[in-house]
Amino acid sequence: MAEEVLITPPGKITSFLRPMDSSKLKAIEEMNESPTHLTSSLLAVAFLTSFGSSMLYGYNLAVVNSPAVYIKDFYNRTSVSRNGTGLDGEALTLMYSLTVSVFAIGGLLGSLMVGMLVTRFGRKGTVVNSTVLVFIAGSLMGFSRICGSPEMVIFGRFVTGIHSGISLSVVPMYLGEIAPKNLRGFLGLVPSLFICAGVFSAQILGLHEILGKEDHWPLFLSLVVIPTFIQLMLLPWFPESPRYLLIEKHNVHATIIALKWYRAKCNIQSEIEEMQEEQRSLSSVETVSVWRLILDPLVRWQLLSVVVINIGMQLSGIDALWFYTNDIFRNAGIPDPEIQYTTVGTGAIEIIAGLIGCFTIEKLGRRPLIIGGFLVMGFCCAGITLSLVLQVHLPFMRYVSVGCVVGIIAGFCIGPAGVPFLITAELFKQSHRPAAYTVGGSLNWISNFTVGFVFPFLQMSAGSYCYLVFCCVCLAVAAFVFFVIPETKNKTFVEISQMFASKEAVPETQGLGHPDQLKLRKMNGYGTLENGSLEFDSSSSVP
């Protein structure tokens, strides 16, 4: 005899001893296995969070390239008005370098705040509340020239970095938790697609014919407030993450409402049981700290995987490539006035590659995209070195170098640009996920800053051979993913944790340590009850 579990608002879970016939049990099993369709609510949330948060990261990466000359001139004129003398070349370069690099410093600070913020405000709440940072930054940069203050530009860049550090981790976490398992890959790559769109938007708007003029650079920097304003107006109407509501807030009623909002046709009961299985497998429903995450032997391989892919994403050479892109295009015979349009073309390639990744990840899986992307990048980095060395003797090799630039961009955007953030959500259960994003995000920003700081010296010492370093990094990360990280497509968070637990030879399930958790008598591997037996601790209650 199997029990039928009835979940009733306002949050009480009751268990009825009603026999189920075999046909009903079979129907429930089929509902559990059937794919959940993409709903307009899921798509709207993915687009809103990515448009108002993730896109700003890409925009801010590229926005300072076009008006660089005008910003330096503003700094110099301000120095003359304040001190009577202008800045020398070294001081001016230092000021502009600080304007560019302070974004990464802010990003590091923001990534360190993620765990605390998502625990206190929730996933959606953190995205909404962090919008205040964008309005502060946009105001500072937009009025900087009127106020004659370079400090406002630099501090504005720092504040936008904090927002990007937060959103770069929270948005994939939020989308990963609200998505059904068969759509988690697609929705998880939407933010990376909007990051590419942000870079492309900055390249388009930075053209001389649009905002690439001296009078327009403050407006160009402050346009970030527009997508964030749209997000702020619409996103609060959507529900919070169902997993956060059930596992951390113990609010079954709100969980049911959220699932009904995000799902068209599905067995809500089976999804709640899968979340409860994850809750039961936790030693505590409280969010663990970064230090506890590092010391936890049960997640050693997951943590190592996050470390490797996040460091590898930045040390792959994609950021350093932009240091050399203009020279490569110039050596290929492209006239200087047309290089800006060629750069815009690379931005379009990023979007195309991102779309390919979004629409193929659920068919191919995570591993083929990330392994294939790193392999393509590795071979193209070697190709750039070879073409730069041989183009002195073989003129046609300059066109090979352009093809390698395109290959690196395409390989990066198809997989390594977005899959690491998705993988971070999938490899960890609810209690460890915020700390994992803090670690991954911090390493991402530290590696970003390191590449920007070290690459000029590496280029001076190694010349054209500097790209062989990136080639080795890409091939090493591809090998690590191939041998260590399993395929997570269409797997629940508990099933993924069980795959890694087998590497440690440590039991995955542990005793309950929290009075609000549901107790389980017997359960199969899919989060459903074999004997249907649920019981509450007499001291517990669900709000």
BAKEZA-180638 format. One record per residue (C-alpha): residue number from 1; residue in three letters; z, y, x. Coordinates in Angstrom, 2 decimals. Layout:
BEGIN
[NUM, ALA, [Z, Y, X]] ...
END
This chain:
BEGIN
[1, MET, [0.00, 0.00, 0.00]] [2, ALA, [-0.89, 3.45, 1.30]] [3, GLU, [0.83, 6.64, 0.36]] [4, GLU, [-0.98, 9.74, -0.79]] [5, VAL, [0.35, 12.89, 0.83]] [6, LEU, [0.25, 15.95, -1.38]] [7, ILE, [0.48, 19.41, 0.21]] [8, THR, [1.56, 22.00, -2.27]] [9, PRO, [2.12, 25.72, -1.89]] [10, PRO, [4.32, 27.57, -1.22]] [11, GLY, [4.72, 25.29, 1.75]] [12, LYS, [6.56, 22.15, 0.69]] [13, ILE, [5.17, 18.81, 1.76]] [14, THR, [6.01, 15.92, -0.50]] [15, SER, [5.17, 12.24, -0.32]] [16, PHE, [4.33, 10.11, -3.34]] [17, LEU, [4.30, 6.34, -3.36]] [18, ARG, [1.05, 5.99, -5.26]] [19, PRO, [-1.24, 3.11, -4.36]] [20, MET, [-4.76, 3.99, -3.27]] [21, ASP, [-7.64, 1.65, -3.93]] [22, SER, [-10.00, 0.72, -1.12]] [23, SER, [-12.83, 2.94, -2.42]] [24, LYS, [-10.60, 6.03, -2.30]] [25, LEU, [-9.44, 5.24, 1.21]] [26, LYS, [-13.05, 4.79, 2.31]] [27, ALA, [-14.01, 8.12, 0.74]] [28, ILE, [-11.23, 9.91, 2.62]] [29, GLU, [-12.30, 8.33, 5.91]] [30, GLU, [-15.88, 9.47, 5.33]] [31, MET, [-14.66, 13.01, 4.60]] [32, ASN, [-12.66, 12.98, 7.84]] [33, GLU, [-15.74, 12.00, 9.84]] [34, SER, [-18.30, 14.21, 8.08]] [35, PRO, [-19.26, 17.40, 9.93]] [36, THR, [-18.03, 20.73, 8.63]] [37, HIS, [-20.76, 23.27, 7.98]] [38, LEU, [-20.89, 26.76, 9.44]] [39, THR, [-19.59, 29.17, 6.81]] [40, SER, [-20.25, 32.87, 6.48]] [41, SER, [-16.54, 33.56, 7.14]] [42, LEU, [-16.59, 31.67, 10.45]] [43, LEU, [-19.78, 33.39, 11.52]] [44, ALA, [-18.48, 36.82, 10.49]] [45, VAL, [-15.24, 36.39, 12.46]] [46, ALA, [-17.13, 35.16, 15.53]] [47, PHE, [-19.47, 38.14, 15.40]] [48, LEU, [-16.75, 40.71, 14.66]] [49, THR, [-14.39, 39.62, 17.43]] [50, SER, [-17.22, 39.25, 19.95]] [51, PHE, [-18.95, 42.51, 18.96]] [52, GLY, [-15.78, 44.62, 19.08]] [53, SER, [-14.13, 42.99, 22.11]] [54, SER, [-16.23, 40.63, 24.26]] [55, MET, [-19.31, 42.86, 24.24]] [56, LEU, [-17.26, 45.70, 25.70]] [57, TYR, [-16.54, 43.61, 28.79]] [58, GLY, [-20.26, 43.24, 29.53]] [59, TYR, [-20.90, 46.88, 28.66]] [60, ASN, [-18.21, 48.13, 31.04]] [61, LEU, [-19.50, 45.93, 33.84]] [62, ALA, [-22.89, 47.67, 33.79]] [63, VAL, [-22.16, 51.13, 32.36]] [64, VAL, [-21.28, 52.80, 35.69]] [65, ASN, [-24.48, 51.76, 37.48]] [66, SER, [-26.90, 54.22, 35.88]] [67, PRO, [-24.78, 57.44, 35.99]] [68, ALA, [-23.37, 56.74, 39.47]] [69, VAL, [-25.06, 59.81, 41.02]] [70, TYR, [-23.86, 62.10, 38.24]] [71, ILE, [-20.27, 60.80, 38.37]] [72, LYS, [-20.13, 61.35, 42.13]] [73, ASP, [-21.50, 64.86, 41.67]] [74, PHE, [-18.82, 65.55, 39.04]] [75, TYR, [-16.12, 64.37, 41.44]] [76, ASN, [-17.51, 66.58, 44.20]] [77, ARG, [-17.79, 69.70, 42.01]] [78, THR, [-14.26, 69.18, 40.72]] [79, SER, [-12.97, 69.03, 44.29]] [80, VAL, [-14.76, 72.29, 45.10]] [81, SER, [-13.24, 74.03, 42.08]] [82, ARG, [-9.75, 72.74, 42.91]] [83, ASN, [-9.64, 72.92, 46.69]] [84, GLY, [-12.55, 75.14, 47.63]] [85, THR, [-14.23, 72.33, 49.57]] [86, GLY, [-16.22, 69.30, 48.53]] [87, LEU, [-15.52, 65.67, 49.36]] [88, ASP, [-17.06, 64.12, 52.44]] [89, GLY, [-19.23, 61.03, 52.10]] [90, GLU, [-16.42, 58.58, 52.85]] [91, ALA, [-14.00, 60.14, 50.37]] [92, LEU, [-16.67, 60.31, 47.68]] [93, THR, [-17.57, 56.65, 48.19]] [94, LEU, [-13.88, 55.75, 48.01]] [95, MET, [-13.44, 57.65, 44.73]] [96, TYR, [-16.44, 55.98, 43.14]] [97, SER, [-15.45, 52.53, 44.44]] [98, LEU, [-12.04, 53.05, 42.87]] [99, THR, [-13.72, 53.99, 39.58]] [100, VAL, [-15.65, 50.71, 39.62]] [101, SER, [-12.96, 48.36, 40.94]] [102, VAL, [-10.04, 49.69, 38.87]] [103, PHE, [-11.65, 47.95, 35.89]] [104, ALA, [-10.91, 44.58, 37.52]] [105, ILE, [-7.33, 45.62, 38.30]] [106, GLY, [-6.81, 46.51, 34.63]] [107, GLY, [-8.39, 43.20, 33.65]] [108, LEU, [-5.90, 41.30, 35.79]] [109, LEU, [-3.00, 43.14, 34.16]] [110, GLY, [-4.40, 42.43, 30.70]] [111, SER, [-4.84, 38.73, 31.42]] [112, LEU, [-1.19, 38.48, 32.50]] [113, MET, [-0.12, 39.87, 29.11]] [114, VAL, [-2.06, 37.35, 27.02]] [115, GLY, [0.65, 34.71, 26.64]] [116, MET, [3.26, 37.21, 25.47]] [117, LEU, [0.90, 38.99, 23.08]] [118, VAL, [-0.56, 35.94, 21.29]] [119, THR, [2.91, 34.48, 20.80]] [120, ARG, [4.26, 37.69, 19.29]] [121, PHE, [1.28, 39.01, 17.33]] [122, GLY, [-0.86, 35.91, 16.85]] [123, ARG, [-4.49, 35.47, 17.87]] [124, LYS, [-6.13, 37.79, 15.36]] [125, GLY, [-3.18, 40.19, 15.52]] [126, THR, [-3.61, 40.59, 19.27]] [127, VAL, [-7.34, 41.31, 18.92]] [128, VAL, [-6.63, 43.96, 16.25]] [129, ASN, [-3.67, 45.61, 17.99]] [130, SER, [-5.41, 45.81, 21.36]] [131, THR, [-8.12, 48.07, 19.88]] [132, VAL, [-5.82, 51.04, 20.45]] [133, LEU, [-6.53, 50.66, 24.16]] [134, VAL, [-10.25, 51.20, 23.59]] [135, PHE, [-9.69, 54.41, 21.65]] [136, ILE, [-7.39, 55.73, 24.38]] [137, ALA, [-9.90, 54.85, 27.09]] [138, GLY, [-12.88, 56.24, 25.16]] [139, SER, [-11.08, 59.54, 24.58]] [140, LEU, [-10.11, 59.87, 28.23]] [141, MET, [-13.61, 59.21, 29.55]] [142, GLY, [-15.36, 61.18, 26.81]] [143, PHE, [-13.39, 64.40, 27.45]] [144, SER, [-13.08, 64.03, 31.22]] [145, ARG, [-15.87, 66.45, 32.10]] [146, ILE, [-14.66, 69.09, 29.62]] [147, CYS, [-11.18, 68.86, 31.14]] [148, GLY, [-12.57, 68.72, 34.68]] [149, SER, [-10.51, 65.63, 35.47]] [150, PRO, [-11.84, 62.68, 37.53]] [151, GLU, [-8.45, 61.07, 36.99]] [152, MET, [-9.27, 60.70, 33.29]] [153, VAL, [-12.40, 58.71, 34.17]] [154, ILE, [-10.52, 56.43, 36.56]] [155, PHE, [-7.57, 55.88, 34.22]] [156, GLY, [-9.95, 55.32, 31.29]] [157, ARG, [-11.72, 52.60, 33.27]] [158, PHE, [-8.31, 51.06, 34.04]] [159, VAL, [-7.36, 51.00, 30.34]] [160, THR, [-10.70, 49.45, 29.32]] [161, GLY, [-10.03, 46.81, 31.97]] [162, ILE, [-6.70, 45.96, 30.33]] [163, HIS, [-8.44, 45.54, 26.99]] [164, SER, [-11.17, 43.36, 28.51]] [165, GLY, [-8.56, 41.22, 30.28]] [166, ILE, [-6.85, 40.59, 26.95]] [167, SER, [-9.97, 40.02, 24.84]] [168, LEU, [-11.69, 37.82, 27.41]] [169, SER, [-8.96, 35.23, 26.83]] [170, VAL, [-7.80, 35.85, 23.26]] [171, VAL, [-11.21, 35.86, 21.53]] [172, PRO, [-12.23, 32.37, 22.77]] [173, MET, [-8.72, 31.12, 21.96]] [174, TYR, [-8.93, 32.48, 18.40]] [175, LEU, [-12.42, 31.13, 17.76]] [176, GLY, [-11.53, 27.76, 19.30]] [177, GLU, [-8.59, 27.38, 16.92]] [178, ILE, [-10.33, 28.40, 13.70]] [179, ALA, [-13.48, 26.36, 14.38]] [180, PRO, [-13.88, 22.75, 13.19]] [181, LYS, [-14.37, 20.36, 16.08]] [182, ASN, [-18.10, 19.92, 15.46]] [183, LEU, [-18.67, 23.72, 15.71]] [184, ARG, [-16.15, 24.59, 18.40]] [185, GLY, [-18.80, 24.64, 21.13]] [186, PHE, [-21.19, 26.92, 19.25]] [187, LEU, [-18.52, 29.43, 18.21]] [188, GLY, [-16.92, 29.24, 21.65]] [189, LEU, [-20.12, 30.47, 23.31]] [190, VAL, [-20.67, 33.38, 20.92]] [191, PRO, [-18.41, 35.67, 23.03]] [192, SER, [-20.41, 34.94, 26.19]] [193, LEU, [-23.60, 35.76, 24.28]] [194, PHE, [-22.15, 39.14, 23.32]] [195, ILE, [-21.05, 39.75, 26.91]] [196, CYS, [-24.72, 39.41, 27.89]] [197, ALA, [-25.62, 41.70, 24.99]] [198, GLY, [-23.13, 44.25, 26.31]] [199, VAL, [-24.75, 44.24, 29.75]] [200, PHE, [-28.19, 44.56, 28.16]] [201, SER, [-27.01, 47.44, 25.93]] [202, ALA, [-25.68, 49.35, 28.93]] [203, GLN, [-28.96, 48.80, 30.78]] [204, ILE, [-31.01, 50.02, 27.82]] [205, LEU, [-28.84, 53.05, 27.05]] [206, GLY, [-28.70, 53.91, 30.74]] [207, LEU, [-32.44, 54.48, 30.96]] [208, HIS, [-33.35, 58.05, 31.82]] [209, GLU, [-35.16, 58.44, 28.52]] [210, ILE, [-31.98, 57.71, 26.50]] [211, LEU, [-28.51, 58.46, 27.97]] [212, GLY, [-29.33, 58.26, 31.66]] [213, LYS, [-29.18, 62.05, 32.04]] [214, GLU, [-26.52, 64.18, 33.69]] [215, ASP, [-25.33, 65.78, 30.45]] [216, HIS, [-24.83, 62.46, 28.68]] [217, TRP, [-22.74, 60.32, 31.04]] [218, PRO, [-19.33, 61.05, 29.35]] [219, LEU, [-20.83, 60.00, 26.01]] [220, PHE, [-22.37, 56.96, 27.69]] [221, LEU, [-18.95, 55.83, 28.97]] [222, SER, [-17.14, 56.46, 25.68]] [223, LEU, [-19.55, 54.68, 23.31]] [224, VAL, [-17.23, 51.64, 23.48]] [225, VAL, [-15.22, 53.08, 20.58]] [226, ILE, [-18.03, 52.47, 18.05]] [227, PRO, [-18.08, 48.63, 17.99]] [228, THR, [-14.28, 48.57, 18.23]] [229, PHE, [-13.98, 50.88, 15.22]] [230, ILE, [-16.22, 48.57, 13.18]] [231, GLN, [-14.09, 45.60, 14.23]] [232, LEU, [-10.88, 47.42, 13.30]] [233, MET, [-12.19, 48.20, 9.81]] [234, LEU, [-13.25, 44.64, 8.97]] [235, LEU, [-11.32, 42.04, 11.02]] [236, PRO, [-7.87, 42.59, 9.40]] [237, TRP, [-9.29, 41.22, 6.14]] [238, PHE, [-9.76, 37.77, 7.70]] [239, PRO, [-6.94, 35.20, 8.09]] [240, GLU, [-5.03, 34.33, 11.23]] [241, SER, [-5.63, 31.08, 13.12]] [242, PRO, [-4.56, 28.12, 10.91]] [243, ARG, [-3.14, 26.30, 13.94]] [244, TYR, [-0.99, 29.28, 14.85]] [245, LEU, [0.22, 29.59, 11.27]] [246, LEU, [1.18, 25.91, 10.96]] [247, ILE, [2.35, 24.88, 14.42]] [248, GLU, [4.07, 28.08, 15.54]] [249, LYS, [4.93, 29.82, 12.25]] [250, HIS, [5.46, 26.64, 10.13]] [251, ASN, [3.75, 28.34, 7.19]] [252, VAL, [1.87, 25.61, 5.33]] [253, HIS, [0.90, 27.86, 2.44]] [254, ALA, [-0.78, 30.43, 4.71]] [255, THR, [-2.44, 27.58, 6.61]] [256, ILE, [-4.02, 26.20, 3.45]] [257, ILE, [-5.29, 29.67, 2.47]] [258, ALA, [-6.79, 30.19, 5.93]] [259, LEU, [-8.51, 26.80, 5.93]] [260, LYS, [-9.97, 27.41, 2.46]] [261, TRP, [-11.27, 30.76, 3.74]] [262, TYR, [-12.97, 29.25, 6.81]] [263, ARG, [-14.22, 25.97, 5.32]] [264, ALA, [-16.84, 25.33, 2.65]] [265, LYS, [-16.42, 21.63, 1.91]] [266, CYS, [-13.85, 19.66, 3.82]] [267, ASN, [-10.71, 17.63, 3.45]] [268, ILE, [-8.08, 20.30, 4.12]] [269, GLN, [-5.37, 17.66, 4.02]] [270, SER, [-6.97, 15.75, 6.90]] [271, GLU, [-7.19, 18.91, 9.02]] [272, ILE, [-3.54, 19.72, 8.38]] [273, GLU, [-2.58, 16.16, 9.30]] [274, GLU, [-4.54, 16.50, 12.55]] [275, MET, [-2.60, 19.72, 13.32]] [276, GLN, [0.64, 17.94, 12.46]] [277, GLU, [-0.30, 15.14, 14.85]] [278, GLU, [-0.69, 17.75, 17.57]] [279, GLN, [2.66, 19.27, 16.58]] [280, ARG, [4.37, 15.88, 16.75]] [281, SER, [2.95, 15.23, 20.21]] [282, LEU, [4.58, 18.39, 21.56]] [283, SER, [7.98, 18.17, 23.19]] [284, SER, [8.55, 21.67, 21.79]] [285, VAL, [6.54, 23.95, 19.52]] [286, GLU, [7.64, 26.94, 21.59]] [287, THR, [5.01, 28.46, 23.86]] [288, VAL, [5.60, 27.36, 27.45]] [289, SER, [5.66, 29.82, 30.32]] [290, VAL, [3.16, 29.83, 33.17]] [291, TRP, [5.79, 28.38, 35.48]] [292, ARG, [6.55, 25.50, 33.10]] [293, LEU, [2.82, 24.90, 32.73]] [294, ILE, [2.44, 24.60, 36.50]] [295, LEU, [5.38, 22.18, 36.74]] [296, ASP, [4.37, 19.99, 33.78]] [297, PRO, [2.96, 16.70, 35.16]] [298, LEU, [1.32, 15.86, 31.83]] [299, VAL, [-1.22, 18.68, 32.20]] [300, ARG, [-1.80, 18.57, 35.95]] [301, TRP, [-5.48, 17.61, 35.69]] [302, GLN, [-6.16, 20.05, 32.86]] [303, LEU, [-4.62, 22.89, 34.87]] [304, LEU, [-6.58, 21.94, 37.99]] [305, SER, [-9.77, 21.90, 35.91]] [306, VAL, [-9.09, 25.41, 34.57]] [307, VAL, [-8.37, 26.68, 38.09]] [308, VAL, [-11.57, 25.22, 39.55]] [309, ILE, [-14.00, 26.31, 36.84]] [310, ASN, [-12.58, 29.84, 36.51]] [311, ILE, [-12.61, 30.47, 40.26]] [312, GLY, [-16.01, 28.81, 40.55]] [313, MET, [-17.44, 31.02, 37.79]] [314, GLN, [-16.76, 34.17, 39.83]] [315, LEU, [-17.36, 32.72, 43.31]] [316, SER, [-20.74, 31.36, 42.18]] [317, GLY, [-22.43, 34.53, 43.41]] [318, ILE, [-23.39, 36.00, 40.05]] [319, ASP, [-21.50, 39.26, 40.66]] [320, ALA, [-22.58, 39.49, 44.28]] [321, LEU, [-26.17, 39.05, 43.15]] [322, TRP, [-26.13, 42.53, 41.64]] [323, PHE, [-25.37, 43.99, 45.06]] [324, TYR, [-28.69, 42.65, 46.29]] [325, THR, [-30.89, 42.72, 43.18]] [326, ASN, [-32.45, 46.14, 43.77]] [327, ASP, [-33.26, 45.25, 47.40]] [328, ILE, [-34.84, 41.96, 46.33]] [329, PHE, [-36.97, 43.71, 43.72]] [330, ARG, [-37.87, 46.43, 46.21]] [331, ASN, [-38.91, 43.85, 48.82]] [332, ALA, [-41.07, 42.18, 46.19]] [333, GLY, [-43.14, 45.36, 45.99]] [334, ILE, [-41.73, 46.78, 42.75]] [335, PRO, [-41.81, 50.63, 42.90]] [336, ASP, [-38.42, 52.34, 42.81]] [337, PRO, [-39.00, 54.14, 39.48]] [338, GLU, [-39.75, 50.78, 37.83]] [339, ILE, [-36.76, 48.88, 39.22]] [340, GLN, [-34.54, 50.09, 36.36]] [341, TYR, [-36.94, 48.54, 33.85]] [342, THR, [-37.02, 45.31, 35.85]] [343, THR, [-33.23, 45.24, 35.74]] [344, VAL, [-33.42, 45.62, 31.95]] [345, GLY, [-35.72, 42.58, 31.97]] [346, THR, [-33.02, 40.54, 33.68]] [347, GLY, [-30.62, 41.59, 30.91]] [348, ALA, [-33.05, 40.24, 28.33]] [349, ILE, [-33.18, 36.95, 30.25]] [350, GLU, [-29.37, 36.78, 30.04]] [351, ILE, [-29.48, 37.01, 26.25]] [352, ILE, [-32.22, 34.39, 25.95]] [353, ALA, [-30.30, 32.01, 28.20]] [354, GLY, [-27.11, 32.67, 26.23]] [355, LEU, [-28.88, 31.82, 22.98]] [356, ILE, [-30.15, 28.57, 24.49]] [357, GLY, [-26.60, 27.67, 25.46]] [358, CYS, [-25.21, 28.49, 22.00]] [359, PHE, [-27.74, 26.40, 20.12]] [360, THR, [-27.73, 23.39, 22.45]] [361, ILE, [-24.05, 22.93, 23.31]] [362, GLU, [-23.26, 20.85, 20.20]] [363, LYS, [-26.24, 18.58, 20.91]] [364, LEU, [-25.93, 18.26, 24.69]] [365, GLY, [-22.18, 18.72, 25.11]] [366, ARG, [-20.10, 20.84, 27.47]] [367, ARG, [-20.59, 18.82, 30.65]] [368, PRO, [-24.42, 18.96, 30.81]] [369, LEU, [-24.44, 22.74, 30.31]] [370, ILE, [-21.82, 23.57, 32.89]] [371, ILE, [-22.98, 20.99, 35.45]] [372, GLY, [-26.63, 21.90, 34.97]] [373, GLY, [-25.87, 25.62, 35.13]] [374, PHE, [-23.96, 25.36, 38.41]] [375, LEU, [-26.64, 23.10, 39.91]] [376, VAL, [-29.40, 25.57, 39.01]] [377, MET, [-27.36, 28.42, 40.48]] [378, GLY, [-26.65, 26.46, 43.66]] [379, PHE, [-30.27, 25.59, 44.30]] [380, CYS, [-31.40, 29.15, 43.52]] [381, CYS, [-28.80, 30.60, 45.92]] [382, ALA, [-30.25, 28.36, 48.62]] [383, GLY, [-33.71, 29.49, 47.51]] [384, ILE, [-32.80, 33.18, 47.93]] [385, THR, [-31.60, 32.53, 51.47]] [386, LEU, [-34.77, 30.63, 52.31]] [387, SER, [-37.05, 33.27, 50.78]] [388, LEU, [-35.29, 36.17, 52.50]] [389, VAL, [-35.55, 34.44, 55.88]] [390, LEU, [-39.21, 33.43, 55.50]] [391, GLN, [-40.65, 36.47, 53.71]] [392, VAL, [-41.19, 38.20, 57.06]] [393, HIS, [-43.76, 35.53, 57.94]] [394, LEU, [-44.81, 34.47, 54.42]] [395, PRO, [-45.29, 37.50, 52.13]] [396, PHE, [-45.46, 35.38, 48.96]] [397, MET, [-41.81, 34.34, 49.50]] [398, ARG, [-40.70, 37.72, 48.17]] [399, TYR, [-41.83, 36.59, 44.72]] [400, VAL, [-39.87, 33.36, 45.20]] [401, SER, [-36.77, 35.48, 45.73]] [402, VAL, [-37.38, 37.24, 42.40]] [403, GLY, [-37.74, 33.85, 40.69]] [404, CYS, [-34.45, 32.72, 42.24]] [405, VAL, [-32.69, 35.82, 40.90]] [406, VAL, [-33.97, 34.97, 37.42]] [407, GLY, [-32.89, 31.34, 37.91]] [408, ILE, [-29.33, 32.30, 38.90]] [409, ILE, [-28.99, 34.57, 35.88]] [410, ALA, [-30.39, 31.97, 33.49]] [411, GLY, [-28.30, 29.14, 34.94]] [412, PHE, [-25.14, 31.22, 34.71]] [413, CYS, [-25.66, 32.37, 31.11]] [414, ILE, [-26.57, 28.92, 29.80]] [415, GLY, [-23.28, 27.30, 30.83]] [416, PRO, [-20.88, 28.78, 33.42]] [417, ALA, [-20.70, 32.17, 31.66]] [418, GLY, [-18.96, 30.87, 28.54]] [419, VAL, [-18.05, 27.19, 28.80]] [420, PRO, [-14.99, 27.78, 31.09]] [421, PHE, [-13.31, 29.88, 28.37]] [422, LEU, [-14.16, 27.26, 25.74]] [423, ILE, [-12.92, 24.42, 27.96]] [424, THR, [-9.61, 26.23, 28.49]] [425, ALA, [-9.02, 26.18, 24.72]] [426, GLU, [-9.99, 22.53, 24.38]] [427, LEU, [-8.04, 21.04, 27.29]] [428, PHE, [-4.63, 22.25, 26.11]] [429, LYS, [-2.55, 21.83, 23.01]] [430, GLN, [-0.92, 24.68, 21.11]] [431, SER, [2.21, 25.11, 23.19]] [432, HIS, [0.36, 25.24, 26.53]] [433, ARG, [-2.79, 27.15, 25.52]] [434, PRO, [-1.55, 30.76, 25.97]] [435, ALA, [-0.17, 30.02, 29.45]] [436, ALA, [-3.41, 28.25, 30.39]] [437, TYR, [-5.43, 31.31, 29.38]] [438, THR, [-3.07, 33.50, 31.40]] [439, VAL, [-3.68, 31.38, 34.50]] [440, GLY, [-7.43, 31.10, 33.96]] [441, GLY, [-7.88, 34.77, 33.13]] [442, SER, [-5.81, 35.93, 36.10]] [443, LEU, [-7.75, 33.76, 38.54]] [444, ASN, [-10.99, 34.97, 36.99]] [445, TRP, [-10.16, 38.62, 37.57]] [446, ILE, [-8.68, 38.04, 41.04]] [447, SER, [-11.84, 36.17, 42.07]] [448, ASN, [-13.97, 38.93, 40.56]] [449, PHE, [-12.17, 41.56, 42.61]] [450, THR, [-12.27, 39.39, 45.74]] [451, VAL, [-16.04, 38.93, 45.55]] [452, GLY, [-16.59, 42.65, 45.10]] [453, PHE, [-14.36, 43.44, 48.05]] [454, VAL, [-15.42, 40.68, 50.46]] [455, PHE, [-19.16, 40.44, 49.77]] [456, PRO, [-20.23, 43.59, 51.70]] [457, PHE, [-18.46, 42.28, 54.81]] [458, LEU, [-19.88, 38.79, 54.28]] [459, GLN, [-23.35, 40.29, 53.96]] [460, MET, [-22.94, 42.29, 57.18]] [461, SER, [-21.77, 39.27, 59.15]] [462, ALA, [-23.96, 36.51, 57.69]] [463, GLY, [-26.98, 38.49, 56.49]] [464, SER, [-29.36, 36.45, 54.35]] [465, TYR, [-27.25, 33.32, 54.92]] [466, CYS, [-24.35, 34.71, 52.85]] [467, TYR, [-25.80, 33.07, 49.74]] [468, LEU, [-25.28, 29.63, 51.27]] [469, VAL, [-21.55, 30.16, 50.69]] [470, PHE, [-22.21, 30.59, 46.97]] [471, CYS, [-24.52, 27.58, 47.03]] [472, CYS, [-21.71, 25.40, 48.36]] [473, VAL, [-19.27, 26.72, 45.74]] [474, CYS, [-21.70, 25.99, 42.88]] [475, LEU, [-22.43, 22.45, 44.05]] [476, ALA, [-18.72, 21.74, 44.60]] [477, VAL, [-17.78, 22.90, 41.08]] [478, ALA, [-20.62, 20.85, 39.56]] [479, ALA, [-19.34, 17.76, 41.41]] [480, PHE, [-15.75, 18.40, 40.25]] [481, VAL, [-16.80, 18.70, 36.60]] [482, PHE, [-18.93, 15.55, 36.89]] [483, PHE, [-16.10, 13.40, 38.28]] [484, VAL, [-13.01, 14.92, 36.61]] [485, ILE, [-13.63, 16.67, 33.29]] [486, PRO, [-14.55, 14.41, 30.36]] [487, GLU, [-16.87, 15.38, 27.53]] [488, THR, [-14.89, 17.17, 24.81]] [489, LYS, [-17.60, 17.48, 22.17]] [490, ASN, [-16.39, 16.51, 18.66]] [491, LYS, [-12.93, 15.58, 19.97]] [492, THR, [-9.65, 16.82, 18.52]] [493, PHE, [-7.20, 18.60, 20.82]] [494, VAL, [-4.92, 15.57, 20.75]] [495, GLU, [-7.74, 13.17, 21.66]] [496, ILE, [-8.71, 15.38, 24.60]] [497, SER, [-5.11, 15.44, 25.82]] [498, GLN, [-4.96, 11.64, 25.54]] [499, MET, [-8.06, 11.30, 27.75]] [500, PHE, [-6.36, 13.33, 30.47]] [501, ALA, [-3.04, 11.56, 29.95]] [502, SER, [-4.70, 8.29, 31.00]] [503, LYS, [-5.43, 9.88, 34.41]] [504, GLU, [-1.73, 10.47, 34.95]] [505, ALA, [-0.62, 7.09, 33.58]] [506, VAL, [2.04, 8.99, 31.63]] [507, PRO, [2.62, 8.41, 27.90]] [508, GLU, [0.96, 11.23, 25.96]] [509, THR, [3.31, 11.21, 23.00]] [510, GLN, [6.86, 12.29, 23.48]] [511, GLY, [9.94, 12.52, 21.35]] [512, LEU, [10.42, 15.37, 18.99]] [513, GLY, [12.49, 18.21, 20.28]] [514, HIS, [12.27, 20.68, 17.44]] [515, PRO, [14.00, 20.31, 14.08]] [516, ASP, [11.09, 21.81, 12.14]] [517, GLN, [8.63, 19.15, 13.24]] [518, LEU, [7.55, 16.42, 10.88]] [519, LYS, [8.61, 12.91, 11.82]] [520, LEU, [6.06, 10.15, 12.06]] [521, ARG, [6.63, 6.45, 11.49]] [522, LYS, [3.20, 5.15, 12.31]] [523, MET, [-0.06, 6.91, 12.99]] [524, ASN, [-3.54, 6.00, 14.09]] [525, GLY, [-5.63, 7.88, 16.67]] [526, TYR, [-7.23, 10.32, 14.25]] [527, GLY, [-4.22, 12.13, 12.89]] [528, THR, [-4.00, 10.15, 9.64]] [529, LEU, [-1.18, 7.92, 8.50]] [530, GLU, [-1.54, 4.18, 8.53]] [531, ASN, [1.35, 3.66, 6.16]] [532, GLY, [1.33, 7.20, 4.87]] [533, SER, [4.95, 7.68, 5.80]] [534, LEU, [6.05, 11.25, 6.29]] [535, GLU, [9.65, 12.24, 6.27]] [536, PHE, [11.49, 15.47, 6.93]] [537, ASP, [14.56, 16.05, 8.98]] [538, SER, [17.15, 16.90, 6.40]] [539, SER, [17.96, 20.11, 8.26]] [540, SER, [14.39, 21.35, 8.35]] [541, SER, [12.47, 23.46, 5.94]] [542, VAL, [8.97, 24.82, 5.90]] [543, PRO, [8.57, 28.41, 4.78]] 
END
